[in-house]
């Protein structure tokens, strides 16, 4: 685990449309390093008892290509210095929250940063994640303010 200090800028908002619409808007300019999504379980054939579709990969490297006929409840997109969390609102539309690492003089919140290696669990029967090699170099960055976790994101160590 590596510890340091950094600045992060928080932003948030909401929009009309679906979570998938939000993902398409945010990835239009820059492809994410990683993407993760959670489908609406009411629209998933749960015959496989995992609550996931056989063709649905929740965590992907690069540009997501989730099935268009599966509504998403939430999605997370991860870039080299930022992360975005999109969640469906109960009354329609979606809300988003974004964190971005920034220069020290940016006016962002000063926080403690910890880099932690992530070891993904591959358990097709329980989580619907295909068996195979874990994502090499996967790391989580935690942002803490006075010891309290305020944000996190995933990166791939280069």
C-alpha positions in Angstrom: 0.0 0.0 0.0 1.3 3.4 -1.0 0.2 6.5 1.0 0.4 10.2 -0.1 -1.5 13.5 -0.1 -3.4 14.8 -3.1 -6.2 17.1 -4.1 -9.5 16.0 -5.6 -12.4 17.9 -7.1 -15.9 16.7 -6.5 -18.7 17.4 -9.0 -22.2 16.1 -9.4 -25.4 16.5 -11.4 -28.4 14.8 -12.9 -30.0 14.3 -16.3 -32.9 12.8 -18.2 -32.5 9.4 -19.9 -31.1 6.1 -18.8 -27.8 5.1 -17.1 -26.7 3.7 -20.5 -27.4 7.2 -22.0 -25.2 8.7 -19.3 -22.4 6.2 -20.0 -22.5 7.0 -23.7 -22.3 10.7 -23.0 -19.3 10.5 -20.7 -17.3 8.0 -22.9 -17.9 10.0 -26.1 -14.6 12.0 -25.7 -12.3 9.7 -23.8 -12.4 5.9 -23.5 -12.3 4.8 -19.8 -9.6 2.5 -18.5 -12.2 0.4 -16.8 -16.0 0.3 -16.6 -18.4 -1.5 -14.2 -22.1 -1.8 -14.3 -25.0 -3.3 -12.4 -28.0 -4.4 -14.4 -31.6 -4.0 -13.2 -32.4 -7.5 -11.8 -36.0 -7.2 -12.8 -34.9 -7.3 -16.5 -32.4 -10.2 -16.2 -33.2 -13.8 -16.9 -32.1 -15.3 -13.6 -32.3 -19.0 -14.8 -28.6 -19.1 -14.2 -29.3 -18.1 -10.5 -26.6 -15.4 -10.5 -28.9 -12.6 -11.3 -26.8 -11.8 -14.4 -27.1 -12.5 -18.1 -24.6 -15.0 -19.5 -23.5 -12.3 -22.0 -23.2 -9.5 -19.4 -19.7 -8.7 -18.1 -20.0 -6.4 -15.1 -16.3 -5.3 -15.0 -14.6 -4.6 -18.4 -11.3 -3.1 -19.5 -11.8 -0.2 -21.9 -15.0 0.8 -23.6 -18.0 -0.9 -22.2 -20.3 -2.9 -24.6 -23.0 -4.0 -22.3 -26.2 -5.5 -23.9 -28.5 -2.6 -25.0 -31.6 -4.6 -24.0 -30.6 -4.7 -20.3 -31.4 -1.6 -18.3 -28.6 -0.6 -15.9 -29.2 0.6 -12.4 -25.7 2.0 -12.0 -22.4 2.3 -13.7 -18.9 3.4 -12.7 -16.3 4.6 -15.2 -12.6 4.9 -14.4 -10.0 7.0 -16.2 -6.3 7.6 -15.3 -7.0 10.5 -12.9 -10.8 10.5 -12.4 -13.9 8.3 -11.8 -17.6 8.7 -12.5 -20.5 7.1 -10.7 -23.9 7.1 -12.5 -27.0 5.8 -10.8 -30.6 5.5 -12.0 -33.1 7.7 -10.1 -36.3 6.2 -8.9 -38.5 8.7 -10.7 -36.5 8.4 -14.0 -33.3 9.9 -15.3 -29.9 9.5 -13.7 -27.6 11.2 -11.2 -23.9 11.4 -11.4 -21.0 12.1 -9.1 -17.4 12.6 -10.3 -14.0 12.8 -8.7 -10.9 14.0 -10.3 -7.3 14.3 -9.0 -6.2 17.9 -9.4 -3.1 20.1 -8.9 -2.4 21.3 -5.4 -3.4 24.9 -6.2 -6.7 23.9 -7.9 -8.9 24.6 -4.9 -9.7 20.9 -4.6 -10.1 19.1 -1.3 -6.8 17.9 0.3 -7.0 14.3 1.1 -4.9 11.3 2.0 -4.5 8.9 -0.9 -3.8 5.2 -0.6 -3.1 2.8 -3.5 -4.1 -0.8 -2.7 -3.7 -3.8 -5.0 -7.0 -5.5 -5.9 -7.3 -9.2 -6.3 -10.5 -9.9 -8.2 -12.6 -12.9 -7.3 -13.5 -15.2 -10.2 -16.5 -17.2 -9.2 -18.9 -17.9 -12.1 -21.5 -19.6 -10.0 -21.8 -16.8 -7.5 -21.1 -13.6 -9.3 -21.4 -14.3 -12.9 -17.9 -13.3 -13.6 -16.2 -15.5 -16.2 -13.4 -17.7 -15.0 -10.0 -16.6 -16.3 -7.1 -14.5 -15.4 -7.7 -11.6 -13.0 -7.1 -8.1 -14.3 -3.3 -7.7 -14.1 -2.2 -4.6 -12.1 -5.7 -3.7 -10.9 -5.5 -1.2 -8.0 -7.9 0.8 -5.9 -7.1 4.3 -4.9 -8.8 5.4 -1.7 -9.3 9.1 -0.7 -9.6 9.8 3.0 -10.4 13.0 4.8 -9.5 12.8 8.5 -9.5 9.1 8.3 -13.0 8.9 6.7 -13.3 7.3 3.2 -14.7 10.0 0.9 -14.1 8.5 -2.5 -12.4 5.6 -4.3 -11.6 4.6 -7.9 -9.9 1.8 -9.8 -6.8 2.0 -12.0 -4.6 -0.4 -13.8 -0.9 -0.1 -12.9 1.2 0.6 -15.9 
